Amino acid sequence: MRRLLAVTALLTMLSGAAGCSTDGSAGGAAQGTGSTAAGTPPGPSGIPANGAVAGGNATQVCTVAQEASTTAVRTYVAELGHMLAAVGAGDSRAAEAARGRAEAALANWRTALREQSGRTNDPQLKTLLTDLGTEVSALGADVESIDETELDRLQQRLDQFCAR
């Protein structure tokens, strides 16, 4: 029973993290579409107030990586929920199928991060995406081994970088 409560709390927290948008409205990071070349004034940190990312194609790469992150987290959370429901119902076949879909969501996320790492010409973003891909690879669909803050932390690292 305690395990069920812990997993339910985890899924609730992760569902909230998965709801983050990439438009800055719910904690997402890709804010605005203005251009520093067009004279967008810097924010308090000296970084353009529109959230533009320096480094050539970094804005586009950030957008694709953030969208992949949001999709993967939503899918992962949904499939863990299906897996938990199937386990509760004693349906091991459905539980295994949901586990496979959860693992596939992580694999797709990792692939997208690696593809975008290869696409960017911003060395800091390349390093971040490579590191995130490695960390996503280490995640699994074992409910008992999930660090309840790990998915959120990974997504926040990308969001914070892309908000620069």
FIZALUM-69288 format. One record per residue: chain; residue in three letters; x, y, z of N, C-alpha, C in turn. Coordinates in steps of 0.02 Angstrom, whole numbers, padded with zeros to 5 digits. Example, Ala and Ser with C-alpha at 12.3 -4.5 7.8 and 13.67 -1.06 7.14 Angstrom:
REM residues 2
romi | nunu | n.c1 | n.c2 | n.c3 | ca.c1 | ca.c2 | ca.c3 | c.c1 | c.c2 | c.c3
A | ALA | 00660 | -00284 | 00390 | 00615 | -00225 | 00390 | 00660 | -00165 | 00390;
A | SER | 00642 | -00112 | 00354 | 00684 | -00053 | 00357 | 00645 | 00002 | 00394;
This chain:
REM residues 164
romi | nunu | n.c1 | n.c2 | n.c3 | ca.c1 | ca.c2 | ca.c3 | c.c1 | c.c2 | c.c3
A | MET | 00041 | -00059 | 00000 | 00000 | 00000 | 00000 | 00044 | 00063 | 00000;
A | ARG | 00098 | 00062 | 00041 | 00142 | 00121 | 00042 | 00174 | 00131 | -00026;
A | ARG | 00191 | 00077 | -00059 | 00222 | 00081 | -00126 | 00172 | 00113 | -00175;
A | LEU | 00109 | 00094 | -00171 | 00058 | 00122 | -00215 | 00051 | 00197 | -00202;
A | LEU | 00051 | 00217 | -00139 | 00045 | 00288 | -00123 | 00106 | 00327 | -00148;
A | ALA | 00165 | 00299 | -00139 | 00226 | 00332 | -00163 | 00225 | 00339 | -00238;
A | VAL | 00204 | 00288 | -00273 | 00203 | 00291 | -00346 | 00150 | 00340 | -00370;
A | THR | 00092 | 00340 | -00336 | 00040 | 00388 | -00354 | 00065 | 00459 | -00345;
A | ALA | 00099 | 00473 | -00290 | 00127 | 00540 | -00278 | 00180 | 00556 | -00332;
A | LEU | 00221 | 00508 | -00349 | 00271 | 00518 | -00400 | 00239 | 00534 | -00467;
A | LEU | 00189 | 00496 | -00486 | 00156 | 00508 | -00550 | 00122 | 00576 | -00552;
A | THR | 00094 | 00597 | -00496 | 00063 | 00663 | -00492 | 00115 | 00717 | -00502;
A | MET | 00172 | 00710 | -00469 | 00226 | 00760 | -00476 | 00253 | 00761 | -00547;
A | LEU | 00263 | 00702 | -00576 | 00290 | 00700 | -00644 | 00240 | 00726 | -00694;
A | SER | 00176 | 00715 | -00683 | 00125 | 00741 | -00728 | 00128 | 00817 | -00729;
A | GLY | 00141 | 00847 | -00672 | 00148 | 00920 | -00669 | 00209 | 00943 | -00707;
A | ALA | 00263 | 00906 | -00702 | 00324 | 00923 | -00739 | 00313 | 00915 | -00813;
A | ALA | 00276 | 00865 | -00832 | 00264 | 00853 | -00903 | 00220 | 00907 | -00934;
A | GLY | 00184 | 00944 | -00892 | 00140 | 00996 | -00918 | 00175 | 01060 | -00934;
A | CYS | 00239 | 01064 | -00921 | 00276 | 01125 | -00937 | 00275 | 01136 | -01011;
A | SER | 00267 | 01199 | -01031 | 00266 | 01214 | -01102 | 00333 | 01243 | -01122;
A | THR | 00343 | 01249 | -01187 | 00406 | 01278 | -01211 | 00397 | 01351 | -01229;
A | ASP | 00340 | 01381 | -01210 | 00329 | 01451 | -01227 | 00340 | 01497 | -01168;
A | GLY | 00363 | 01469 | -01112 | 00376 | 01510 | -01053 | 00315 | 01519 | -01010;
A | SER | 00256 | 01496 | -01030 | 00196 | 01509 | -00992 | 00189 | 01465 | -00930;
A | ALA | 00219 | 01407 | -00928 | 00213 | 01363 | -00870 | 00281 | 01340 | -00848;
A | GLY | 00328 | 01385 | -00847 | 00395 | 01367 | -00825 | 00440 | 01344 | -00881;
A | GLY | 00414 | 01341 | -00942 | 00455 | 01323 | -01000 | 00504 | 01379 | -01013;
A | ALA | 00550 | 01367 | -01059 | 00604 | 01414 | -01064 | 00608 | 01453 | -01129;
A | ALA | 00585 | 01428 | -01182 | 00594 | 01463 | -01246 | 00545 | 01521 | -01247;
A | GLN | 00569 | 01579 | -01227 | 00527 | 01637 | -01219 | 00537 | 01685 | -01276;
A | GLY | 00482 | 01704 | -01307 | 00485 | 01756 | -01357 | 00519 | 01734 | -01421;
A | THR | 00512 | 01776 | -01472 | 00542 | 01760 | -01536 | 00580 | 01819 | -01564;
A | GLY | 00592 | 01870 | -01523 | 00627 | 01929 | -01547 | 00699 | 01914 | -01563;
A | SER | 00733 | 01960 | -01594 | 00802 | 01949 | -01614 | 00847 | 02001 | -01583;
A | THR | 00904 | 01979 | -01559 | 00951 | 02026 | -01530 | 00977 | 02072 | -01585;
A | ALA | 00980 | 02048 | -01645 | 01004 | 02089 | -01701 | 00955 | 02146 | -01714;
A | ALA | 00891 | 02136 | -01695 | 00841 | 02188 | -01706 | 00839 | 02237 | -01648;
A | GLY | 00885 | 02230 | -01603 | 00890 | 02278 | -01548 | 00851 | 02260 | -01486;
A | THR | 00839 | 02195 | -01473 | 00804 | 02176 | -01412 | 00848 | 02195 | -01353;
A | PRO | 00820 | 02233 | -01306 | 00860 | 02255 | -01249 | 00878 | 02197 | -01204;
A | PRO | 00936 | 02201 | -01173 | 00956 | 02147 | -01128 | 00915 | 02150 | -01064;
A | GLY | 00906 | 02090 | -01034 | 00874 | 02086 | -00969 | 00923 | 02105 | -00915;
A | PRO | 00904 | 02097 | -00852 | 00947 | 02117 | -00796 | 01015 | 02082 | -00795;
A | SER | 01019 | 02022 | -00824 | 01082 | 01986 | -00823 | 01126 | 02003 | -00882;
A | GLY | 01102 | 02047 | -00927 | 01139 | 02062 | -00987 | 01122 | 02016 | -01044;
A | ILE | 01082 | 01965 | -01031 | 01059 | 01919 | -01082 | 00997 | 01949 | -01114;
A | PRO | 00987 | 01942 | -01178 | 00928 | 01971 | -01211 | 00864 | 01952 | -01174;
A | ALA | 00821 | 02001 | -01163 | 00760 | 01991 | -01126 | 00712 | 01943 | -01161;
A | ASN | 00720 | 01932 | -01226 | 00675 | 01887 | -01262 | 00693 | 01814 | -01254;
A | GLY | 00746 | 01798 | -01216 | 00765 | 01729 | -01205 | 00805 | 01699 | -01262;
A | ALA | 00827 | 01740 | -01309 | 00865 | 01713 | -01366 | 00929 | 01680 | -01342;
A | VAL | 00947 | 01626 | -01373 | 01007 | 01589 | -01354 | 01062 | 01605 | -01404;
A | ALA | 01120 | 01622 | -01378 | 01177 | 01635 | -01422 | 01201 | 01570 | -01453;
A | GLY | 01233 | 01573 | -01509 | 01265 | 01514 | -01537 | 01232 | 01487 | -01599;
A | GLY | 01218 | 01529 | -01648 | 01195 | 01506 | -01713 | 01125 | 01475 | -01711;
A | ASN | 01122 | 01409 | -01719 | 01057 | 01375 | -01723 | 01032 | 01349 | -01656;
A | ALA | 01059 | 01374 | -01602 | 01042 | 01349 | -01536 | 00969 | 01357 | -01519;
A | THR | 00937 | 01411 | -01542 | 00867 | 01422 | -01527 | 00825 | 01366 | -01558;
A | GLN | 00838 | 01349 | -01620 | 00801 | 01296 | -01653 | 00815 | 01228 | -01620;
A | VAL | 00876 | 01216 | -01604 | 00895 | 01153 | -01572 | 00862 | 01149 | -01503;
A | CYS | 00862 | 01203 | -01466 | 00829 | 01204 | -01400 | 00755 | 01187 | -01407;
A | THR | 00722 | 01217 | -01456 | 00651 | 01206 | -01465 | 00636 | 01133 | -01479;
A | VAL | 00674 | 01102 | -01524 | 00663 | 01032 | -01540 | 00678 | 00988 | -01479;
A | ALA | 00733 | 01002 | -01444 | 00751 | 00962 | -01385 | 00699 | 00969 | -01330;
A | GLN | 00674 | 01030 | -01319 | 00622 | 01040 | -01268 | 00557 | 01005 | -01286;
A | GLU | 00539 | 01007 | -01349 | 00478 | 00972 | -01370 | 00486 | 00897 | -01361;
A | ALA | 00544 | 00870 | -01378 | 00557 | 00799 | -01369 | 00554 | 00781 | -01295;
A | SER | 00581 | 00824 | -01253 | 00581 | 00813 | -01181 | 00510 | 00811 | -01154;
A | THR | 00469 | 00860 | -01173 | 00400 | 00863 | -01150 | 00361 | 00801 | -01172;
A | THR | 00369 | 00782 | -01235 | 00333 | 00723 | -01261 | 00356 | 00661 | -01224;
A | ALA | 00420 | 00653 | -01215 | 00446 | 00593 | -01181 | 00422 | 00588 | -01110;
A | VAL | 00424 | 00643 | -01073 | 00402 | 00642 | -01003 | 00328 | 00625 | -00999;
A | ARG | 00288 | 00657 | -01041 | 00216 | 00642 | -01041 | 00203 | 00568 | -01055;
A | THR | 00235 | 00542 | -01106 | 00226 | 00472 | -01125 | 00250 | 00426 | -01069;
A | TYR | 00308 | 00441 | -01043 | 00338 | 00400 | -00990 | 00291 | 00397 | -00930;
A | VAL | 00266 | 00455 | -00908 | 00222 | 00458 | -00850 | 00157 | 00420 | -00864;
A | ALA | 00129 | 00429 | -00923 | 00067 | 00394 | -00941 | 00077 | 00318 | -00940;
A | GLU | 00132 | 00296 | -00969 | 00145 | 00224 | -00972 | 00161 | 00195 | -00903;
A | LEU | 00194 | 00233 | -00861 | 00205 | 00208 | -00792 | 00138 | 00201 | -00757;
A | GLY | 00092 | 00248 | -00769 | 00025 | 00243 | -00741 | -00011 | 00181 | -00766;
A | HIS | -00005 | 00167 | -00832 | -00036 | 00106 | -00860 | -00004 | 00044 | -00830;
A | MET | 00062 | 00046 | -00821 | 00098 | -00010 | -00793 | 00075 | -00023 | -00721;
A | LEU | 00069 | 00030 | -00683 | 00046 | 00024 | -00613 | -00025 | -00004 | -00609;
A | ALA | -00069 | 00021 | -00653 | -00138 | -00003 | -00654 | -00140 | -00077 | -00672;
A | ALA | -00099 | -00097 | -00721 | -00097 | -00167 | -00742 | -00071 | -00212 | -00687;
A | VAL | -00019 | -00189 | -00652 | 00008 | -00228 | -00596 | -00046 | -00236 | -00543;
A | GLY | -00081 | -00181 | -00528 | -00134 | -00183 | -00478 | -00190 | -00230 | -00497;
A | ALA | -00203 | -00237 | -00562 | -00255 | -00282 | -00587 | -00229 | -00353 | -00598;
A | GLY | -00165 | -00364 | -00586 | -00136 | -00430 | -00595 | -00126 | -00449 | -00668;
A | ASP | -00122 | -00400 | -00711 | -00114 | -00412 | -00783 | -00040 | -00402 | -00802;
A | SER | -00001 | -00454 | -00796 | 00071 | -00448 | -00808 | 00087 | -00434 | -00881;
A | ARG | 00046 | -00459 | -00927 | 00058 | -00446 | -00998 | 00050 | -00371 | -01013;
A | ALA | -00003 | -00341 | -00989 | -00014 | -00269 | -01000 | 00039 | -00227 | -00964;
A | ALA | 00060 | -00250 | -00906 | 00112 | -00214 | -00869 | 00177 | -00214 | -00908;
A | GLU | 00195 | -00272 | -00936 | 00256 | -00275 | -00976 | 00252 | -00233 | -01039;
A | ALA | 00194 | -00232 | -01070 | 00185 | -00191 | -01130 | 00192 | -00117 | -01113;
A | ALA | 00163 | -00096 | -01057 | 00170 | -00026 | -01035 | 00242 | -00010 | -01018;
A | ARG | 00276 | -00056 | -00985 | 00347 | -00046 | -00969 | 00387 | -00036 | -01033;
A | GLY | 00373 | -00077 | -01083 | 00408 | -00070 | -01147 | 00396 | -00002 | -01180;
A | ARG | 00334 | 00022 | -01176 | 00319 | 00088 | -01204 | 00352 | 00144 | -01164;
A | ALA | 00357 | 00135 | -01098 | 00391 | 00185 | -01057 | 00466 | 00186 | -01075;
A | GLU | 00495 | 00128 | -01082 | 00566 | 00125 | -01101 | 00577 | 00153 | -01170;
A | ALA | 00530 | 00141 | -01216 | 00535 | 00169 | -01284 | 00532 | 00246 | -01283;
A | ALA | 00491 | 00273 | -01239 | 00487 | 00346 | -01233 | 00555 | 00375 | -01212;
A | LEU | 00588 | 00341 | -01165 | 00654 | 00364 | -01143 | 00705 | 00356 | -01200;
A | ALA | 00701 | 00301 | -01237 | 00747 | 00290 | -01292 | 00737 | 00343 | -01346;
A | ASN | 00675 | 00360 | -01361 | 00662 | 00413 | -01410 | 00688 | 00480 | -01387;
A | TRP | 00682 | 00494 | -01322 | 00707 | 00556 | -01294 | 00783 | 00559 | -01301;
A | ARG | 00815 | 00504 | -01283 | 00888 | 00500 | -01288 | 00910 | 00510 | -01360;
A | THR | 00876 | 00478 | -01407 | 00893 | 00485 | -01477 | 00885 | 00557 | -01500;
A | ALA | 00830 | 00589 | -01481 | 00819 | 00659 | -01500 | 00874 | 00704 | -01471;
A | LEU | 00893 | 00692 | -01408 | 00946 | 00733 | -01378 | 01012 | 00724 | -01415;
A | ARG | 01028 | 00663 | -01433 | 01090 | 00649 | -01470 | 01088 | 00680 | -01539;
A | GLU | 01031 | 00674 | -01573 | 01025 | 00704 | -01639 | 01034 | 00780 | -01636;
A | GLN | 01003 | 00812 | -01587 | 01009 | 00884 | -01581 | 01079 | 00905 | -01559;
A | SER | 01111 | 00864 | -01519 | 01180 | 00877 | -01500 | 01225 | 00878 | -01562;
A | GLY | 01212 | 00833 | -01608 | 01251 | 00831 | -01670 | 01234 | 00889 | -01716;
A | ARG | 01175 | 00917 | -01709 | 01152 | 00970 | -01754 | 01175 | 01040 | -01732;
A | THR | 01183 | 01050 | -01667 | 01198 | 01117 | -01643 | 01270 | 01136 | -01657;
A | ASN | 01280 | 01202 | -01666 | 01348 | 01227 | -01672 | 01369 | 01266 | -01610;
A | ASP | 01329 | 01261 | -01557 | 01344 | 01293 | -01493 | 01378 | 01240 | -01449;
A | PRO | 01441 | 01248 | -01432 | 01477 | 01196 | -01395 | 01448 | 01182 | -01325;
A | GLN | 01422 | 01233 | -01291 | 01393 | 01222 | -01225 | 01328 | 01182 | -01231;
A | LEU | 01287 | 01198 | -01281 | 01225 | 01161 | -01291 | 01241 | 01089 | -01312;
A | LYS | 01290 | 01081 | -01354 | 01311 | 01013 | -01375 | 01330 | 00971 | -01314;
A | THR | 01369 | 01000 | -01269 | 01390 | 00963 | -01209 | 01330 | 00947 | -01165;
A | LEU | 01286 | 00996 | -01155 | 01226 | 00985 | -01114 | 01183 | 00930 | -01142;
A | LEU | 01169 | 00932 | -01207 | 01126 | 00882 | -01238 | 01158 | 00812 | -01235;
A | THR | 01223 | 00809 | -01244 | 01258 | 00744 | -01238 | 01253 | 00718 | -01167;
A | ASP | 01264 | 00762 | -01117 | 01259 | 00741 | -01047 | 01188 | 00719 | -01030;
A | LEU | 01138 | 00757 | -01053 | 01069 | 00738 | -01039 | 01051 | 00671 | -01071;
A | GLY | 01075 | 00661 | -01132 | 01063 | 00597 | -01165 | 01092 | 00538 | -01126;
A | THR | 01151 | 00548 | -01098 | 01182 | 00496 | -01057 | 01141 | 00483 | -00994;
A | GLU | 01117 | 00537 | -00962 | 01076 | 00529 | -00902 | 01009 | 00497 | -00917;
A | VAL | 00978 | 00514 | -00973 | 00915 | 00483 | -00992 | 00925 | 00408 | -01004;
A | SER | 00982 | 00390 | -01032 | 00998 | 00319 | -01044 | 00999 | 00280 | -00979;
A | ALA | 01018 | 00313 | -00925 | 01024 | 00279 | -00860 | 00956 | 00269 | -00826;
A | LEU | 00904 | 00305 | -00849 | 00838 | 00297 | -00820 | 00807 | 00231 | -00843;
A | GLY | 00760 | 00206 | -00806 | 00726 | 00145 | -00826 | 00653 | 00149 | -00807;
A | ALA | 00616 | 00097 | -00820 | 00545 | 00096 | -00806 | 00530 | 00057 | -00741;
A | ASP | 00580 | 00048 | -00699 | 00569 | 00013 | -00636 | 00543 | 00064 | -00585;
A | VAL | 00480 | 00058 | -00567 | 00447 | 00106 | -00523 | 00484 | 00114 | -00457;
A | GLU | 00512 | 00060 | -00432 | 00546 | 00063 | -00367 | 00613 | 00099 | -00371;
A | SER | 00642 | 00105 | -00430 | 00708 | 00136 | -00434 | 00706 | 00208 | -00461;
A | ILE | 00647 | 00234 | -00474 | 00641 | 00302 | -00501 | 00656 | 00353 | -00447;
A | ASP | 00701 | 00398 | -00463 | 00714 | 00456 | -00421 | 00660 | 00507 | -00440;
A | GLU | 00616 | 00522 | -00392 | 00557 | 00562 | -00409 | 00572 | 00631 | -00437;
A | THR | 00632 | 00655 | -00430 | 00648 | 00721 | -00456 | 00692 | 00719 | -00519;
A | GLU | 00711 | 00660 | -00539 | 00760 | 00655 | -00594 | 00734 | 00682 | -00660;
A | LEU | 00674 | 00661 | -00681 | 00648 | 00685 | -00745 | 00639 | 00760 | -00744;
A | ASP | 00613 | 00786 | -00689 | 00603 | 00858 | -00684 | 00669 | 00895 | -00686;
A | ARG | 00719 | 00868 | -00651 | 00785 | 00899 | -00650 | 00816 | 00901 | -00720;
A | LEU | 00809 | 00847 | -00757 | 00837 | 00844 | -00825 | 00803 | 00896 | -00869;
A | GLN | 00737 | 00899 | -00865 | 00701 | 00947 | -00906 | 00718 | 01019 | -00886;
A | GLN | 00725 | 01031 | -00821 | 00742 | 01099 | -00798 | 00811 | 01120 | -00822;
A | ARG | 00859 | 01074 | -00824 | 00926 | 01092 | -00848 | 00923 | 01117 | -00919;
A | LEU | 00885 | 01083 | -00961 | 00877 | 01103 | -01031 | 00840 | 01169 | -01034;
A | ASP | 00786 | 01175 | -00997 | 00746 | 01237 | -00997 | 00788 | 01297 | -00975;
A | GLN | 00828 | 01288 | -00922 | 00870 | 01344 | -00898 | 00921 | 01364 | -00949;
A | PHE | 00953 | 01316 | -00981 | 01002 | 01333 | -01032 | 00969 | 01371 | -01090;
A | CYS | 00913 | 01344 | -01112 | 00881 | 01373 | -01171 | 00849 | 01441 | -01156;
A | ALA | 00840 | 01457 | -01093 | 00811 | 01522 | -01074 | 00863 | 01578 | -01075;
A | ARG | 00926 | 01560 | -01083 | 00979 | 01611 | -01081 | 00970 | 01660 | -01136;
